[in-house]
Amino acid sequence: MSRLLLGCLAVCLMLVAGCGEKQPVTVYKQGQYQGKPDKQPWDNDQFKNDQVAWDKAIKARTSGQNEYSRVAGN
């Protein structure tokens, strides 16, 4: 009998616990972006806002991922 009572009590507690949750409400303002502003990919500590160095690094990375040129030895 006590197992049945504990089971019913556990189910009731789970049902009551779900009743207190409120849905988040997002308020949008017309014409205003409220998110984080985007930065340029080269605007960081490594490249220090140097787009040319970033372009060179991307080209080197891309050429290192080209299997044909890696196998051919070019």
Helices and strands as residue ranges (DSSP letters): H 2-19, H 51-64, H 67-72
